[in-house]
Amino acid sequence: MSKLFAIGDIHGCLDKLEELMPKIGIDPLHDTLIFIGDYIDRGGFSREVVDYVIRLQSQYKKVICLRGNHEDVFARYLEGVDEDVHLNIGGISTLHSYKISPADDIKKRNSKIPAKHRLFFESLLPYYETDDYIFVHAGLRPGLPLKEQAMHDMLWIRHEFMNSEKDFGKVVVFGHTPLFSPLIKKNMIGIDTGAVYGGNLTCVELPKINIYQA
């Protein structure tokens, strides 16, 4: 039976991603690899992480890449919107990675993003659904069907979702909120274990719920 592998928030931690990938033993033809979002910001190698994930997309048959709140804020920064928000949540490291100066105008900023990276950011999905799981960056608002969820909640929600015991119809696999260890409940699995803050980068294998870390 094919397996699902979901990886939590990377935040520019290329070394941990490179250490983690050989541990998980993914079958490149049959298994699905899912990234939960937040590839960039805070850590020192945002551009390199995006390059690495793009390479994985060419090596494995099925790689699903979700949009995190940091990618969403970065996209707005490149459009000249909410610039301070991006800088205040660790975006300066991403600017350094792409050799962008905060003084650059919008045209110059965008010219420094490689075309394949622009396509990558534009292709990121708000969520991914299988028969048994919903993968989303931050979580879901309790009580709302998946199709009625707001993008802001899927990218930013925290405790209202995490403290809920509601049945979401499927197990929700999420990141966004750093935890000391993976959160495993009957209705959700949290896999952001604070890699950029000195914690582990976590991958969960499903349906067995095997945990791999670097």
Backbone as JSON Lines, residues from 0, in Angstrom:
{"i":0,"aa":"M","n":[0.84,-1.2,0.0],"ca":[0.0,0.0,0.0],"c":[0.88,1.24,0.0]}
{"i":1,"aa":"S","n":[0.52,2.24,-0.79],"ca":[1.29,3.47,-0.85],"c":[1.17,4.22,0.47]}
{"i":2,"aa":"K","n":[2.18,5.02,0.76],"ca":[2.26,5.75,2.01],"c":[2.22,7.25,1.75]}
{"i":3,"aa":"L","n":[1.88,7.98,2.8],"ca":[1.91,9.44,2.79],"c":[2.99,9.9,3.75]}
{"i":4,"aa":"F","n":[3.81,10.85,3.33],"ca":[4.83,11.43,4.19],"c":[4.62,12.94,4.21]}
{"i":5,"aa":"A","n":[4.38,13.5,5.38],"ca":[4.16,14.94,5.51],"c":[5.28,15.56,6.34]}
{"i":6,"aa":"I","n":[5.85,16.64,5.85],"ca":[6.98,17.32,6.49],"c":[6.54,18.69,6.99]}
{"i":7,"aa":"G","n":[6.91,19.01,8.21],"ca":[6.51,20.26,8.84],"c":[7.3,21.46,8.38]}
{"i":8,"aa":"D","n":[7.13,22.57,9.08],"ca":[7.67,23.87,8.7],"c":[9.2,23.83,8.67]}
{"i":9,"aa":"I","n":[9.78,24.22,7.54],"ca":[11.23,24.14,7.34],"c":[11.92,25.46,7.69]}
{"i":10,"aa":"H","n":[11.35,26.56,7.28],"ca":[11.85,27.9,7.6],"c":[13.35,28.07,7.31]}
{"i":11,"aa":"G","n":[13.75,27.7,6.1],"ca":[15.12,27.95,5.69],"c":[16.16,27.05,6.31]}
{"i":12,"aa":"C","n":[15.74,25.99,7.01],"ca":[16.7,25.07,7.65],"c":[17.09,23.96,6.67]}
{"i":13,"aa":"L","n":[17.91,24.32,5.71],"ca":[18.3,23.38,4.67],"c":[19.01,22.17,5.24]}
{"i":14,"aa":"D","n":[19.88,22.37,6.22],"ca":[20.65,21.26,6.78],"c":[19.74,20.19,7.37]}
{"i":15,"aa":"K","n":[18.68,20.6,8.05],"ca":[17.77,19.62,8.65],"c":[16.95,18.91,7.59]}
{"i":16,"aa":"L","n":[16.57,19.61,6.53],"ca":[15.84,18.97,5.44],"c":[16.72,17.94,4.74]}
{"i":17,"aa":"E","n":[17.96,18.29,4.51],"ca":[18.89,17.35,3.87],"c":[19.16,16.14,4.75]}
{"i":18,"aa":"E","n":[19.17,16.34,6.06],"ca":[19.37,15.22,6.98],"c":[18.12,14.34,7.08]}
{"i":19,"aa":"L","n":[16.96,14.96,7.0],"ca":[15.71,14.23,7.17],"c":[15.37,13.33,5.99]}
{"i":20,"aa":"M","n":[15.54,13.82,4.78],"ca":[15.04,13.11,3.61],"c":[15.55,11.66,3.49]}
{"i":21,"aa":"P","n":[16.84,11.38,3.72],"ca":[17.29,9.98,3.61],"c":[16.71,9.07,4.69]}
{"i":22,"aa":"K","n":[16.2,9.64,5.76],"ca":[15.68,8.82,6.86],"c":[14.3,8.25,6.59]}
{"i":23,"aa":"I","n":[13.53,8.9,5.72],"ca":[12.12,8.54,5.64],"c":[11.84,7.39,4.68]}
{"i":24,"aa":"G","n":[12.78,7.08,3.8],"ca":[12.62,5.9,2.95],"c":[11.42,5.94,2.03]}
{"i":25,"aa":"I","n":[11.19,7.06,1.39],"ca":[10.04,7.21,0.52],"c":[10.24,6.47,-0.8]}
{"i":26,"aa":"D","n":[9.2,5.81,-1.28],"ca":[9.21,5.18,-2.6],"c":[8.88,6.28,-3.62]}
{"i":27,"aa":"P","n":[9.82,6.61,-4.52],"ca":[9.61,7.75,-5.42],"c":[8.49,7.55,-6.44]}
{"i":28,"aa":"L","n":[8.08,6.31,-6.64],"ca":[7.03,6.04,-7.64],"c":[5.64,5.91,-7.04]}
{"i":29,"aa":"H","n":[5.56,5.44,-5.81],"ca":[4.25,5.09,-5.27],"c":[3.8,5.93,-4.08]}
{"i":30,"aa":"D","n":[4.74,6.48,-3.32],"ca":[4.38,7.24,-2.13],"c":[4.15,8.71,-2.46]}
{"i":31,"aa":"T","n":[3.47,9.4,-1.56],"ca":[3.2,10.83,-1.71],"c":[3.95,11.61,-0.65]}
{"i":32,"aa":"L","n":[4.66,12.65,-1.08],"ca":[5.41,13.52,-0.18],"c":[4.69,14.86,-0.12]}
{"i":33,"aa":"I","n":[4.36,15.29,1.1],"ca":[3.57,16.51,1.29],"c":[4.35,17.47,2.18]}
{"i":34,"aa":"F","n":[4.52,18.68,1.7],"ca":[5.13,19.74,2.5],"c":[4.02,20.65,3.0]}
{"i":35,"aa":"I","n":[4.06,20.95,4.29],"ca":[2.95,21.61,4.95],"c":[3.03,23.14,4.87]}
{"i":36,"aa":"G","n":[4.08,23.67,4.22],"ca":[4.22,25.11,4.07],"c":[5.27,25.71,4.99]}
{"i":37,"aa":"D","n":[5.55,27.01,4.81],"ca":[6.6,27.74,5.52],"c":[7.97,27.16,5.2]}
{"i":38,"aa":"Y","n":[8.33,27.28,3.94],"ca":[9.66,26.88,3.46],"c":[10.68,27.96,3.79]}
{"i":39,"aa":"I","n":[10.21,29.2,3.91],"ca":[11.08,30.38,3.96],"c":[10.97,31.1,5.3]}
{"i":40,"aa":"D","n":[11.82,32.16,5.43],"ca":[11.83,33.09,6.56],"c":[12.49,32.49,7.81]}
{"i":41,"aa":"R","n":[13.06,33.36,8.59],"ca":[13.71,33.07,9.87],"c":[15.05,32.36,9.71]}
{"i":42,"aa":"G","n":[15.1,31.21,9.05],"ca":[16.36,30.49,8.83],"c":[17.17,31.13,7.72]}
{"i":43,"aa":"G","n":[18.42,30.69,7.59],"ca":[19.35,31.37,6.69],"c":[19.37,30.91,5.25]}
{"i":44,"aa":"F","n":[18.58,29.9,4.89],"ca":[18.73,29.33,3.56],"c":[17.38,29.14,2.86]}
{"i":45,"aa":"S","n":[16.59,30.18,2.83],"ca":[15.25,30.09,2.24],"c":[15.32,29.75,0.76]}
{"i":46,"aa":"R","n":[16.13,30.48,0.01],"ca":[16.24,30.22,-1.43],"c":[16.71,28.79,-1.68]}
{"i":47,"aa":"E","n":[17.67,28.35,-0.9],"ca":[18.22,27.0,-1.1],"c":[17.19,25.92,-0.76]}
{"i":48,"aa":"V","n":[16.35,26.16,0.23],"ca":[15.28,25.22,0.56],"c":[14.3,25.1,-0.6]}
{"i":49,"aa":"V","n":[13.92,26.23,-1.18],"ca":[13.02,26.19,-2.33],"c":[13.65,25.44,-3.48]}
{"i":50,"aa":"D","n":[14.93,25.68,-3.74],"ca":[15.63,24.92,-4.79],"c":[15.58,23.42,-4.5]}
{"i":51,"aa":"Y","n":[15.8,23.06,-3.26],"ca":[15.81,21.64,-2.88],"c":[14.45,21.01,-3.1]}
{"i":52,"aa":"V","n":[13.39,21.69,-2.69],"ca":[12.04,21.14,-2.86],"c":[11.69,21.03,-4.35]}
{"i":53,"aa":"I","n":[12.1,22.01,-5.14],"ca":[11.86,21.94,-6.58],"c":[12.57,20.74,-7.19]}
{"i":54,"aa":"R","n":[13.77,20.44,-6.73],"ca":[14.48,19.25,-7.21],"c":[13.73,17.98,-6.83]}
{"i":55,"aa":"L","n":[13.2,17.95,-5.62],"ca":[12.42,16.77,-5.2],"c":[11.21,16.57,-6.1]}
{"i":56,"aa":"Q","n":[10.61,17.66,-6.56],"ca":[9.45,17.54,-7.45],"c":[9.81,16.84,-8.75]}
{"i":57,"aa":"S","n":[11.06,16.94,-9.15],"ca":[11.5,16.26,-10.38],"c":[11.94,14.83,-10.12]}
{"i":58,"aa":"Q","n":[12.22,14.49,-8.85],"ca":[12.73,13.16,-8.51],"c":[11.64,12.2,-8.06]}
{"i":59,"aa":"Y","n":[10.55,12.74,-7.51],"ca":[9.47,11.91,-7.0],"c":[8.21,12.15,-7.82]}
{"i":60,"aa":"K","n":[7.43,11.1,-7.98],"ca":[6.25,11.18,-8.85],"c":[5.19,12.11,-8.28]}
{"i":61,"aa":"K","n":[5.02,12.09,-6.95],"ca":[3.94,12.87,-6.36],"c":[4.44,13.67,-5.17]}
{"i":62,"aa":"V","n":[4.66,14.97,-5.38],"ca":[5.07,15.88,-4.33],"c":[4.01,16.98,-4.24]}
{"i":63,"aa":"I","n":[3.4,17.12,-3.09],"ca":[2.36,18.12,-2.85],"c":[2.94,19.23,-1.98]}
{"i":64,"aa":"C","n":[2.85,20.46,-2.45],"ca":[3.41,21.58,-1.7],"c":[2.3,22.56,-1.33]}
{"i":65,"aa":"L","n":[2.11,22.73,-0.03],"ca":[1.07,23.62,0.48],"c":[1.62,25.02,0.73]}
{"i":66,"aa":"R","n":[0.73,25.96,0.79],"ca":[1.07,27.36,1.05],"c":[1.03,27.61,2.55]}
{"i":67,"aa":"G","n":[2.1,28.23,3.05],"ca":[2.13,28.63,4.45],"c":[1.87,30.12,4.58]}
{"i":68,"aa":"N","n":[1.65,30.58,5.79],"ca":[1.42,32.01,5.98],"c":[2.64,32.84,5.6]}
{"i":69,"aa":"H","n":[3.84,32.28,5.73],"ca":[5.05,33.03,5.39],"c":[5.17,33.2,3.87]}
{"i":70,"aa":"E","n":[4.79,32.2,3.1],"ca":[4.79,32.37,1.64],"c":[3.73,33.39,1.22]}
{"i":71,"aa":"D","n":[2.6,33.39,1.93],"ca":[1.53,34.32,1.61],"c":[1.97,35.76,1.88]}
{"i":72,"aa":"V","n":[2.63,35.98,3.01],"ca":[3.11,37.32,3.34],"c":[4.23,37.75,2.4]}
{"i":73,"aa":"F","n":[5.1,36.83,2.02],"ca":[6.18,37.14,1.09],"c":[5.62,37.56,-0.27]}
{"i":74,"aa":"A","n":[4.58,36.86,-0.73],"ca":[3.96,37.22,-2.0],"c":[3.42,38.65,-1.95]}
{"i":75,"aa":"R","n":[2.83,39.03,-0.83],"ca":[2.31,40.39,-0.69],"c":[3.47,41.4,-0.63]}
{"i":76,"aa":"Y","n":[4.56,41.02,0.02],"ca":[5.72,41.9,0.08],"c":[6.23,42.19,-1.33]}
{"i":77,"aa":"L","n":[6.28,41.17,-2.17],"ca":[6.77,41.37,-3.54],"c":[5.85,42.27,-4.34]}
{"i":78,"aa":"E","n":[4.6,42.4,-3.88],"ca":[3.65,43.3,-4.54],"c":[3.62,44.68,-3.88]}
{"i":79,"aa":"G","n":[4.44,44.87,-2.83],"ca":[4.47,46.14,-2.14],"c":[3.39,46.29,-1.1]}
{"i":80,"aa":"V","n":[2.81,45.19,-0.65],"ca":[1.7,45.21,0.31],"c":[2.16,44.63,1.65]}
{"i":81,"aa":"D","n":[1.8,45.28,2.74],"ca":[2.12,44.78,4.09],"c":[3.6,44.46,4.24]}
{"i":82,"aa":"E","n":[4.44,45.38,3.78],"ca":[5.88,45.13,3.79],"c":[6.42,44.92,5.21]}
{"i":83,"aa":"D","n":[5.95,45.72,6.15],"ca":[6.44,45.6,7.53],"c":[6.08,44.25,8.14]}
{"i":84,"aa":"V","n":[4.94,43.71,7.76],"ca":[4.53,42.4,8.29],"c":[5.57,41.35,7.93]}
{"i":85,"aa":"H","n":[5.99,41.35,6.67],"ca":[6.98,40.36,6.25],"c":[8.29,40.51,7.0]}
{"i":86,"aa":"L","n":[8.74,41.73,7.15],"ca":[10.0,41.96,7.86],"c":[9.89,41.58,9.33]}
{"i":87,"aa":"N","n":[8.72,41.77,9.91],"ca":[8.54,41.5,11.34],"c":[8.37,40.03,11.68]}
{"i":88,"aa":"I","n":[8.15,39.18,10.68],"ca":[8.01,37.74,10.96],"c":[9.19,36.94,10.39]}
{"i":89,"aa":"G","n":[10.34,37.58,10.33],"ca":[11.54,36.86,9.91],"c":[11.84,36.94,8.44]}
{"i":90,"aa":"G","n":[11.18,37.84,7.73],"ca":[11.36,37.91,6.28],"c":[12.69,38.45,5.83]}
{"i":91,"aa":"I","n":[13.41,39.16,6.71],"ca":[14.68,39.74,6.3],"c":[15.67,38.65,5.86]}
{"i":92,"aa":"S","n":[15.58,37.48,6.47],"ca":[16.48,36.39,6.09],"c":[16.18,35.91,4.67]}
{"i":93,"aa":"T","n":[14.9,35.93,4.29],"ca":[14.54,35.55,2.93],"c":[15.03,36.6,1.94]}
{"i":94,"aa":"L","n":[14.92,37.87,2.28],"ca":[15.44,38.92,1.41],"c":[16.94,38.74,1.2]}
{"i":95,"aa":"H","n":[17.67,38.47,2.26],"ca":[19.11,38.24,2.13],"c":[19.38,37.04,1.23]}
{"i":96,"aa":"S","n":[18.58,36.0,1.38],"ca":[18.78,34.79,0.6],"c":[18.63,35.05,-0.9]}
{"i":97,"aa":"Y","n":[17.69,35.94,-1.25],"ca":[17.46,36.28,-2.66],"c":[18.21,37.55,-3.08]}
{"i":98,"aa":"K","n":[19.04,38.08,-2.17],"ca":[19.81,39.29,-2.43],"c":[18.9,40.49,-2.77]}
{"i":99,"aa":"I","n":[17.79,40.54,-2.06],"ca":[16.85,41.65,-2.19],"c":[17.11,42.65,-1.07]}
{"i":100,"aa":"S","n":[17.16,43.93,-1.41],"ca":[17.28,44.97,-0.41],"c":[15.9,45.54,-0.1]}
{"i":101,"aa":"P","n":[15.61,45.84,1.18],"ca":[14.33,46.48,1.49],"c":[14.11,47.78,0.73]}
{"i":102,"aa":"A","n":[15.21,48.37,0.23],"ca":[15.09,49.62,-0.53],"c":[14.73,49.38,-1.99]}
{"i":103,"aa":"D","n":[14.78,48.14,-2.45],"ca":[14.45,47.83,-3.85],"c":[12.99,48.14,-4.14]}
{"i":104,"aa":"D","n":[12.72,48.65,-5.33],"ca":[11.33,48.86,-5.71],"c":[10.71,47.52,-6.12]}
{"i":105,"aa":"I","n":[9.42,47.52,-6.38],"ca":[8.7,46.27,-6.64],"c":[9.27,45.54,-7.86]}
{"i":106,"aa":"K","n":[9.56,46.26,-8.91],"ca":[10.09,45.64,-10.12],"c":[11.43,44.97,-9.85]}
{"i":107,"aa":"K","n":[12.3,45.65,-9.11],"ca":[13.63,45.09,-8.83],"c":[13.53,43.88,-7.91]}
{"i":108,"aa":"R","n":[12.63,43.94,-6.92],"ca":[12.45,42.78,-6.03],"c":[12.09,41.54,-6.84]}
{"i":109,"aa":"N","n":[11.09,41.7,-7.69],"ca":[10.6,40.55,-8.45],"c":[11.61,40.04,-9.46]}
{"i":110,"aa":"S","n":[12.46,40.93,-9.96],"ca":[13.48,40.5,-10.93],"c":[14.52,39.58,-10.3]}
{"i":111,"aa":"K","n":[14.63,39.62,-8.97],"ca":[15.62,38.8,-8.28],"c":[15.08,37.43,-7.88]}
{"i":112,"aa":"I","n":[13.81,37.17,-8.14],"ca":[13.22,35.86,-7.87],"c":[13.29,35.03,-9.14]}
{"i":113,"aa":"P","n":[14.03,33.92,-9.16],"ca":[14.12,33.1,-10.38],"c":[12.74,32.66,-10.86]}
{"i":114,"aa":"A","n":[12.61,32.51,-12.15],"ca":[11.31,32.16,-12.74],"c":[10.75,30.88,-12.14]}
{"i":115,"aa":"K","n":[11.62,29.88,-11.95],"ca":[11.11,28.61,-11.41],"c":[10.64,28.76,-9.97]}
{"i":116,"aa":"H","n":[11.22,29.71,-9.25],"ca":[10.77,29.97,-7.88],"c":[9.43,30.69,-7.89]}
{"i":117,"aa":"R","n":[9.25,31.63,-8.81],"ca":[7.95,32.31,-8.92],"c":[6.85,31.3,-9.23]}
{"i":118,"aa":"L","n":[7.14,30.38,-10.15],"ca":[6.16,29.35,-10.49],"c":[5.87,28.46,-9.29]}
{"i":119,"aa":"F","n":[6.91,28.16,-8.51],"ca":[6.73,27.34,-7.31],"c":[5.79,28.03,-6.33]}
{"i":120,"aa":"F","n":[6.07,29.29,-6.01],"ca":[5.24,30.02,-5.05],"c":[3.79,30.14,-5.55]}
{"i":121,"aa":"E","n":[3.63,30.35,-6.85],"ca":[2.28,30.48,-7.41],"c":[1.51,29.17,-7.41]}
{"i":122,"aa":"S","n":[2.23,28.05,-7.38],"ca":[1.58,26.74,-7.48],"c":[1.15,26.17,-6.13]}
{"i":123,"aa":"L","n":[1.53,26.81,-5.03],"ca":[1.27,26.26,-3.71],"c":[-0.23,26.16,-3.44]}
{"i":124,"aa":"L","n":[-0.62,25.03,-2.86],"ca":[-2.04,24.73,-2.63],"c":[-2.49,25.16,-1.24]}
{"i":125,"aa":"P","n":[-3.76,25.56,-1.07],"ca":[-4.26,25.92,0.26],"c":[-4.43,24.71,1.18]}
{"i":126,"aa":"Y","n":[-4.73,23.56,0.6],"ca":[-4.86,22.32,1.37],"c":[-4.78,21.13,0.41]}
{"i":127,"aa":"Y","n":[-4.65,19.94,0.98],"ca":[-4.63,18.71,0.19],"c":[-5.45,17.68,0.94]}
{"i":128,"aa":"E","n":[-6.3,16.98,0.24],"ca":[-7.25,16.05,0.86],"c":[-7.1,14.65,0.27]}
{"i":129,"aa":"T","n":[-7.1,13.65,1.14],"ca":[-7.15,12.25,0.72],"c":[-8.4,11.62,1.34]}
{"i":130,"aa":"D","n":[-8.56,10.34,1.18],"ca":[-9.74,9.67,1.74],"c":[-9.82,9.8,3.26]}
{"i":131,"aa":"D","n":[-8.65,9.85,3.92],"ca":[-8.62,9.81,5.38],"c":[-8.05,11.05,6.05]}
{"i":132,"aa":"Y","n":[-7.41,11.93,5.26],"ca":[-6.68,13.05,5.87],"c":[-6.95,14.35,5.12]}
{"i":133,"aa":"I","n":[-6.84,15.45,5.87],"ca":[-6.79,16.79,5.31],"c":[-5.46,17.41,5.74]}
{"i":134,"aa":"F","n":[-4.66,17.81,4.8],"ca":[-3.38,18.46,5.08],"c":[-3.55,19.95,4.84]}
{"i":135,"aa":"V","n":[-3.2,20.76,5.84],"ca":[-3.37,22.2,5.74],"c":[-2.3,22.86,6.61]}
{"i":136,"aa":"H","n":[-1.91,24.07,6.28],"ca":[-0.79,24.67,6.99],"c":[-1.08,24.89,8.48]}
{"i":137,"aa":"A","n":[-2.11,25.67,8.78],"ca":[-2.34,26.06,10.18],"c":[-3.46,25.29,10.85]}
{"i":138,"aa":"G","n":[-4.49,24.93,10.11],"ca":[-5.62,24.23,10.7],"c":[-6.93,24.66,10.07]}
{"i":139,"aa":"L","n":[-8.03,24.31,10.68],"ca":[-9.36,24.6,10.16],"c":[-10.21,25.2,11.28]}
{"i":140,"aa":"R","n":[-11.19,26.0,10.87],"ca":[-12.11,26.56,11.85],"c":[-13.15,25.5,12.2]}
{"i":141,"aa":"P","n":[-13.26,25.14,13.48],"ca":[-14.24,24.12,13.88],"c":[-15.66,24.49,13.48]}
{"i":142,"aa":"G","n":[-16.39,23.48,13.0],"ca":[-17.79,23.68,12.68],"c":[-18.08,24.08,11.26]}
{"i":143,"aa":"L","n":[-17.04,24.37,10.45],"ca":[-17.25,24.75,9.06],"c":[-16.82,23.62,8.13]}
{"i":144,"aa":"P","n":[-17.59,23.33,7.08],"ca":[-17.15,22.36,6.07],"c":[-15.87,22.85,5.38]}
{"i":145,"aa":"L","n":[-15.1,21.93,4.87],"ca":[-13.82,22.27,4.24],"c":[-14.0,23.32,3.15]}
{"i":146,"aa":"K","n":[-15.01,23.19,2.34],"ca":[-15.21,24.11,1.21],"c":[-15.56,25.52,1.67]}
{"i":147,"aa":"E","n":[-15.97,25.68,2.93],"ca":[-16.33,27.0,3.45],"c":[-15.23,27.63,4.3]}
{"i":148,"aa":"Q","n":[-14.1,26.96,4.42],"ca":[-13.0,27.49,5.23],"c":[-12.39,28.72,4.56]}
{"i":149,"aa":"A","n":[-12.07,29.71,5.37],"ca":[-11.42,30.92,4.87],"c":[-9.92,30.68,4.74]}
{"i":150,"aa":"M","n":[-9.33,31.25,3.71],"ca":[-7.88,31.11,3.51],"c":[-7.11,31.63,4.71]}
{"i":151,"aa":"H","n":[-7.57,32.72,5.3],"ca":[-6.86,33.29,6.46],"c":[-6.78,32.27,7.6]}
{"i":152,"aa":"D","n":[-7.86,31.55,7.85],"ca":[-7.84,30.53,8.9],"c":[-6.9,29.39,8.54]}
{"i":153,"aa":"M","n":[-6.93,28.94,7.31],"ca":[-6.07,27.82,6.9],"c":[-4.6,28.17,7.02]}
{"i":154,"aa":"L","n":[-4.27,29.47,6.96],"ca":[-2.88,29.91,7.05],"c":[-2.47,30.39,8.43]}
{"i":155,"aa":"W","n":[-3.44,30.82,9.28],"ca":[-3.08,31.53,10.51],"c":[-3.71,30.98,11.8]}
{"i":156,"aa":"I","n":[-4.78,30.22,11.72],"ca":[-5.49,29.81,12.94],"c":[-4.56,29.01,13.86]}
{"i":157,"aa":"R","n":[-4.78,29.15,15.15],"ca":[-3.96,28.4,16.1],"c":[-4.85,27.69,17.14]}
{"i":158,"aa":"H","n":[-5.04,28.32,18.3],"ca":[-5.57,27.6,19.45],"c":[-7.05,27.24,19.31]}
{"i":159,"aa":"E","n":[-7.82,28.05,18.62],"ca":[-9.23,27.69,18.45],"c":[-9.36,26.36,17.72]}
{"i":160,"aa":"F","n":[-8.45,26.12,16.79],"ca":[-8.41,24.83,16.1],"c":[-7.77,23.75,16.97]}
{"i":161,"aa":"M","n":[-6.6,24.03,17.5],"ca":[-5.84,23.01,18.21],"c":[-6.53,22.52,19.48]}
{"i":162,"aa":"N","n":[-7.32,23.39,20.1],"ca":[-8.02,23.0,21.33],"c":[-9.35,22.32,21.07]}
{"i":163,"aa":"S","n":[-9.7,22.19,19.8],"ca":[-11.01,21.62,19.46],"c":[-10.97,20.1,19.47]}
{"i":164,"aa":"E","n":[-12.02,19.52,20.0],"ca":[-12.18,18.06,19.96],"c":[-13.19,17.65,18.88]}
{"i":165,"aa":"K","n":[-13.59,18.6,18.05],"ca":[-14.57,18.32,17.01],"c":[-14.03,17.34,15.97]}
{"i":166,"aa":"D","n":[-14.94,16.6,15.37],"ca":[-14.61,15.71,14.28],"c":[-14.65,16.52,12.99]}
{"i":167,"aa":"F","n":[-13.51,16.63,12.32],"ca":[-13.43,17.38,11.07],"c":[-13.76,16.51,9.86]}
{"i":168,"aa":"G","n":[-14.23,15.31,10.11],"ca":[-14.55,14.38,9.04],"c":[-13.37,13.51,8.65]}
{"i":169,"aa":"K","n":[-12.18,14.07,8.78],"ca":[-10.93,13.36,8.52],"c":[-9.89,13.89,9.5]}
{"i":170,"aa":"V","n":[-8.82,13.16,9.68],"ca":[-7.73,13.63,10.53],"c":[-7.04,14.8,9.84]}
{"i":171,"aa":"V","n":[-6.85,15.9,10.55],"ca":[-6.21,17.08,10.0],"c":[-4.73,17.07,10.37]}
{"i":172,"aa":"V","n":[-3.87,17.13,9.36],"ca":[-2.42,17.17,9.55],"c":[-1.97,18.6,9.27]}
{"i":173,"aa":"F","n":[-1.28,19.22,10.24],"ca":[-0.99,20.64,10.14],"c":[0.37,20.98,10.73]}
{"i":174,"aa":"G","n":[0.81,22.22,10.48],"ca":[2.04,22.74,11.05],"c":[1.75,24.07,11.74]}
{"i":175,"aa":"H","n":[2.56,25.09,11.42],"ca":[2.33,26.49,11.79],"c":[2.63,26.81,13.25]}
{"i":176,"aa":"T","n":[2.1,26.04,14.19],"ca":[2.31,26.32,15.61],"c":[3.43,25.43,16.15]}
{"i":177,"aa":"P","n":[4.58,26.01,16.53],"ca":[5.71,25.2,16.99],"c":[5.37,24.45,18.28]}
{"i":178,"aa":"L","n":[5.74,23.18,18.32],"ca":[5.49,22.31,19.45],"c":[6.81,21.66,19.87]}
{"i":179,"aa":"F","n":[6.9,21.23,21.12],"ca":[8.1,20.53,21.57],"c":[8.2,19.14,20.93]}
{"i":180,"aa":"S","n":[7.06,18.53,20.68],"ca":[7.01,17.2,20.06],"c":[5.73,17.12,19.23]}
{"i":181,"aa":"P","n":[5.66,16.18,18.3],"ca":[4.45,16.07,17.48],"c":[3.2,15.89,18.32]}
{"i":182,"aa":"L","n":[2.14,16.56,17.89],"ca":[0.84,16.45,18.56],"c":[0.02,15.4,17.83]}
{"i":183,"aa":"I","n":[-0.36,14.35,18.55],"ca":[-1.13,13.27,17.92],"c":[-2.42,13.07,18.71]}
{"i":184,"aa":"K","n":[-3.52,13.47,18.1],"ca":[-4.85,13.31,18.69],"c":[-5.73,12.56,17.69]}
{"i":185,"aa":"K","n":[-6.91,12.17,18.15],"ca":[-7.76,11.39,17.26],"c":[-8.25,12.19,16.07]}
{"i":186,"aa":"N","n":[-8.27,13.54,16.19],"ca":[-8.79,14.36,15.1],"c":[-7.73,15.21,14.4]}
{"i":187,"aa":"M","n":[-6.48,15.19,14.9],"ca":[-5.45,16.02,14.29],"c":[-4.05,15.52,14.62]}
{"i":188,"aa":"I","n":[-3.1,15.89,13.75],"ca":[-1.67,15.59,13.95],"c":[-0.9,16.86,13.64]}
{"i":189,"aa":"G","n":[-0.17,17.39,14.63],"ca":[0.63,18.59,14.45],"c":[2.1,18.24,14.29]}
{"i":190,"aa":"I","n":[2.74,18.79,13.25],"ca":[4.12,18.37,12.94],"c":[5.11,19.52,12.82]}
{"i":191,"aa":"D","n":[4.75,20.72,13.29],"ca":[5.75,21.78,13.39],"c":[6.41,21.67,14.75]}
{"i":192,"aa":"T","n":[7.65,21.21,14.77],"ca":[8.37,21.05,16.03],"c":[9.54,22.03,16.14]}
{"i":193,"aa":"G","n":[9.34,23.22,15.56],"ca":[10.25,24.34,15.79],"c":[11.66,24.14,15.28]}
{"i":194,"aa":"A","n":[11.81,23.64,14.06],"ca":[13.15,23.39,13.51],"c":[14.01,24.65,13.54]}
{"i":195,"aa":"V","n":[13.43,25.78,13.21],"ca":[14.22,27.02,13.13],"c":[14.54,27.59,14.52]}
{"i":196,"aa":"Y","n":[13.88,27.09,15.55],"ca":[14.14,27.54,16.92],"c":[15.03,26.57,17.69]}
{"i":197,"aa":"G","n":[15.68,25.65,16.98],"ca":[16.53,24.68,17.64],"c":[15.88,23.34,17.87]}
{"i":198,"aa":"G","n":[14.62,23.21,17.49],"ca":[13.92,21.93,17.6],"c":[14.17,21.05,16.39]}
{"i":199,"aa":"N","n":[13.37,20.03,16.26],"ca":[13.52,19.09,15.16],"c":[12.67,19.49,13.96]}
{"i":200,"aa":"L","n":[13.11,19.06,12.78],"ca":[12.26,19.06,11.6],"c":[11.6,17.69,11.56]}
{"i":201,"aa":"T","n":[10.28,17.67,11.51],"ca":[9.53,16.43,11.7],"c":[8.8,16.01,10.43]}
{"i":202,"aa":"C","n":[8.81,14.7,10.2],"ca":[8.01,14.08,9.14],"c":[7.15,13.0,9.77]}
{"i":203,"aa":"V","n":[5.88,12.94,9.37],"ca":[5.01,11.85,9.82],"c":[4.68,10.97,8.63]}
{"i":204,"aa":"E","n":[4.82,9.67,8.81],"ca":[4.42,8.69,7.8],"c":[3.03,8.18,8.14]}
{"i":205,"aa":"L","n":[2.15,8.2,7.17],"ca":[0.78,7.75,7.34],"c":[0.47,6.63,6.35]}
{"i":206,"aa":"P","n":[-0.38,5.68,6.74],"ca":[-1.27,5.73,7.91],"c":[-0.68,5.17,9.21]}
{"i":207,"aa":"K","n":[0.56,4.69,9.22],"ca":[1.09,4.06,10.43],"c":[1.4,5.04,11.56]}
{"i":208,"aa":"I","n":[1.52,6.32,11.25],"ca":[1.95,7.36,12.2],"c":[3.34,7.04,12.73]}
{"i":209,"aa":"N","n":[4.28,6.82,11.82],"ca":[5.68,6.74,12.17],"c":[6.27,8.15,12.08]}
{"i":210,"aa":"I","n":[7.09,8.5,13.04],"ca":[7.68,9.83,13.12],"c":[9.17,9.75,12.8]}
{"i":211,"aa":"Y","n":[9.62,10.66,11.91],"ca":[11.04,10.78,11.57],"c":[11.45,12.23,11.86]}
{"i":212,"aa":"Q","n":[12.66,12.4,12.39],"ca":[13.1,13.74,12.74],"c":[14.57,13.97,12.43]}
{"i":213,"aa":"A","n":[14.91,15.25,12.23],"ca":[16.31,15.64,12.03],"c":[16.55,16.92,12.82]}
